[in-house]
Amino acid sequence: TGVELRDLEQKKLVEFKKWLKKQKLTLPAGLDDGPDLMRTLSSRRFKFQEVHDVIWQYDRDHRERLLPLLRDYEKSLYLLNTGFYYAYGRDKAQRPIIYFDARKWVDSGVSLQNMLNTIDLVHSYLFVNSMVPGQIENYHTIVDMGGVGMTEIPFKQFAKIAGHMRDGYFARNATLRFIHVPIMIQLASKFIYNFMTEF
C-alpha cells in the first residue's frame, strides 16, 4: 500500500544518512533532505554511492551551467521559438504536460547541447511557476514521432537527453507517451523507451 511504500522510503532514507556518516560523506546544502533526495534514492534503486555521485553532479551542473544559462536566458529564447519542446496544458490533477515534436527537432538542426538548454529553460520555468510542493510535483511528456523516418532518429542523442532528464530532474516525469509512431519504427521506439522510462 501507499503507507507501506512511505515507510520503506523513510527506512531507506535513514539508512542512506547513516551510510553517508559512516563513509564521512556529505551532500550539497538544500539537497540533503526532502522530496528530491527521496526521488533520487527511488530512481537509483537505493544504490547509495550512485545517489551520492548523481546529486553532486547535479549540484555542479547547476552551478556551472544552469545558473549562467538562466541569468542570460534571453540569449536562448530563439530555441523556444523553434516549437520542438514546450509545455502545453495540464492533466486533471493539474500536472503540466510537456510536448516534444521530434520532427521539428530534427528539422531545426539544433545541437544536443542546445536541446539540453531548451529542456532546462522549459523545466526551470515549470518548477517555479507550475509546481506546488506536496501537491503538484510531476509532469507528463508526450513525444510526437510523426513524420520521422527510421534513419532520422538520433538514438544516441535521445539516450543522452533521457539521462539528462533523469539525473537533472530527479525522476519527476510521471508518464511518457509516444504518439504518431510510424509502423516501421515502432520497434525502434521500444529501444528509446528503455532509456527514457526512468526520467
C-alpha positions as CSV (number, residue, x, y, z in Angstrom):
1,T,0.0,0.0,0.0
2,G,1.0,3.6,-0.2
3,V,1.6,3.7,3.6
4,E,3.9,0.7,3.3
5,L,5.8,2.4,0.5
6,R,6.2,5.6,2.5
7,D,7.5,3.5,5.5
8,L,10.0,1.8,3.2
9,E,11.2,5.1,1.8
10,Q,11.6,6.5,5.2
11,K,13.6,3.5,6.3
12,K,15.9,3.8,3.2
13,L,16.3,7.5,3.8
14,V,17.5,6.8,7.4
15,E,19.8,4.1,6.1
16,F,21.3,6.4,3.5
17,K,22.0,9.1,6.0
18,K,23.7,6.6,8.3
19,W,25.7,5.4,5.3
20,L,26.8,9.0,4.5
21,K,28.0,9.4,8.0
22,K,29.9,6.1,8.1
23,Q,31.6,7.0,4.8
24,K,32.3,10.5,6.0
25,L,30.5,12.0,3.0
26,T,28.1,14.9,2.7
27,L,25.6,16.3,0.3
28,P,25.2,19.8,-1.0
29,A,23.1,22.2,1.1
30,G,19.5,22.1,0.1
31,L,19.8,18.6,-1.5
32,D,20.5,16.7,1.7
33,D,16.8,16.1,2.5
34,G,13.3,16.4,1.1
35,P,11.4,15.1,-1.9
36,D,14.2,15.5,-4.4
37,L,16.5,13.3,-2.3
38,M,13.8,10.6,-2.0
39,R,13.1,10.7,-5.7
40,T,16.8,10.2,-6.4
41,L,17.0,7.3,-4.0
42,S,14.0,5.6,-5.6
43,S,15.0,6.2,-9.2
44,R,18.5,4.9,-8.4
45,R,17.0,1.8,-6.6
46,F,18.6,2.9,-3.3
47,K,22.2,2.4,-4.5
48,F,23.7,4.8,-2.1
49,Q,27.0,5.5,-3.8
50,E,25.3,6.1,-7.0
51,V,22.8,8.5,-5.4
52,H,25.6,10.4,-3.7
53,D,27.5,10.8,-7.0
54,V,24.4,11.8,-9.0
55,I,23.4,14.5,-6.5
56,W,26.9,16.1,-6.5
57,Q,26.9,16.0,-10.3
58,Y,23.5,17.7,-10.3
59,D,24.9,20.4,-8.0
60,R,27.9,21.0,-10.2
61,D,25.9,21.1,-13.3
62,H,23.5,23.7,-11.8
63,R,26.3,25.9,-10.6
64,E,28.5,25.7,-13.7
65,R,25.9,25.5,-16.5
66,L,22.3,26.0,-15.5
67,L,22.6,29.2,-13.4
68,P,24.6,31.0,-16.1
69,L,22.0,29.8,-18.7
70,L,19.2,31.2,-16.6
71,R,20.9,34.5,-16.0
72,D,21.3,35.1,-19.7
73,Y,18.1,33.3,-20.7
74,E,17.2,35.9,-23.3
75,K,20.1,34.7,-25.5
76,S,18.4,31.3,-25.7
77,L,14.8,32.4,-26.3
78,Y,15.2,31.6,-30.0
79,L,15.4,27.9,-29.1
80,L,11.9,28.1,-27.6
81,N,10.6,29.7,-30.7
82,T,11.5,26.6,-32.8
83,G,8.5,24.9,-31.2
84,F,10.0,21.5,-30.8
85,Y,9.8,21.5,-27.0
86,Y,7.2,23.3,-24.9
87,A,4.7,23.0,-22.1
88,Y,1.0,22.9,-23.0
89,G,-1.9,22.5,-20.6
90,R,-2.3,20.2,-17.6
91,D,-4.0,16.9,-16.7
92,K,-6.9,16.6,-14.3
93,A,-4.5,16.5,-11.4
94,Q,-3.1,19.8,-12.7
95,R,0.3,18.3,-13.6
96,P,1.9,20.1,-16.6
97,I,2.2,18.4,-20.0
98,I,5.4,18.7,-22.0
99,Y,5.2,18.3,-25.8
100,F,8.3,17.2,-27.7
101,D,7.9,17.4,-31.5
102,A,10.7,15.1,-32.9
103,R,10.1,16.2,-36.5
104,K,10.6,19.9,-35.6
105,W,13.7,19.0,-33.6
106,V,15.3,17.1,-36.5
107,D,14.4,19.9,-38.9
108,S,15.8,22.6,-36.6
109,G,19.3,21.3,-36.7
110,V,19.7,22.3,-33.0
111,S,22.7,20.7,-31.4
112,L,22.4,18.3,-28.5
113,Q,23.7,20.9,-26.0
114,N,21.2,23.5,-27.2
115,M,18.5,20.8,-26.9
116,L,19.5,20.3,-23.3
117,N,19.5,24.0,-22.8
118,T,15.9,24.2,-24.1
119,I,14.8,21.4,-21.8
120,D,16.4,23.3,-18.8
121,L,14.7,26.5,-19.7
122,V,11.3,24.9,-20.0
123,H,11.6,22.8,-16.9
124,S,13.0,25.7,-14.8
125,Y,10.0,27.8,-15.8
126,L,7.6,24.9,-14.8
127,F,9.2,24.3,-11.5
128,V,9.0,27.9,-10.5
129,N,5.6,28.7,-11.9
130,S,3.6,25.4,-12.3
131,M,4.6,23.2,-9.3
132,V,3.2,23.1,-5.8
133,P,5.4,21.2,-3.3
134,G,3.5,18.3,-1.9
135,Q,0.6,18.7,-4.4
136,I,2.0,19.1,-8.0
137,E,5.5,17.8,-8.3
138,N,5.5,15.9,-11.6
139,Y,4.8,16.4,-15.3
140,H,3.9,14.3,-18.3
141,T,5.8,14.1,-21.5
142,I,4.4,13.5,-25.0
143,V,6.9,12.6,-27.8
144,D,5.4,13.2,-31.2
145,M,7.3,11.0,-33.7
146,G,5.0,11.9,-36.7
147,G,6.9,12.2,-40.0
148,V,10.2,11.0,-38.6
149,G,11.9,8.3,-40.6
150,M,13.9,5.3,-39.3
151,T,17.3,6.8,-40.5
152,E,16.5,10.2,-39.0
153,I,16.1,9.0,-35.4
154,P,19.1,10.2,-33.4
155,F,19.2,7.3,-30.9
156,K,22.3,8.3,-29.1
157,Q,21.1,11.9,-28.6
158,F,17.7,10.5,-27.3
159,A,19.6,8.4,-24.8
160,K,21.7,11.4,-23.6
161,I,18.5,13.6,-23.3
162,A,16.9,10.8,-21.3
163,G,19.9,10.6,-19.0
164,H,19.9,14.4,-18.5
165,M,16.2,14.5,-17.6
166,R,16.6,11.6,-15.2
167,D,19.6,12.8,-13.4
168,G,18.9,16.5,-13.6
169,Y,15.2,16.4,-12.6
170,F,15.1,13.6,-10.1
171,A,12.7,11.4,-11.9
172,R,9.8,13.9,-11.9
173,N,8.3,12.6,-15.2
174,A,5.0,10.9,-14.3
175,T,4.3,9.4,-17.7
176,L,5.9,9.1,-21.1
177,R,3.8,8.7,-24.3
178,F,4.9,8.3,-27.9
179,I,2.4,9.3,-30.5
180,H,2.2,9.1,-34.3
181,V,4.9,6.5,-34.4
182,P,5.3,5.1,-37.9
183,I,4.8,1.4,-38.1
184,M,8.4,0.9,-39.4
185,I,9.9,2.4,-36.2
186,Q,7.6,1.1,-33.5
187,L,10.2,-1.5,-32.6
188,A,12.8,1.2,-32.6
189,S,10.7,3.3,-30.2
190,K,10.9,0.4,-27.7
191,F,14.7,0.9,-27.7
192,I,14.2,4.6,-26.9
193,Y,11.6,3.8,-24.2
194,N,14.2,1.7,-22.4
195,F,16.3,4.7,-22.0
196,M,13.6,7.2,-21.2
197,T,11.3,5.4,-18.7
198,E,13.5,6.3,-15.7
199,F,13.5,10.1,-16.2
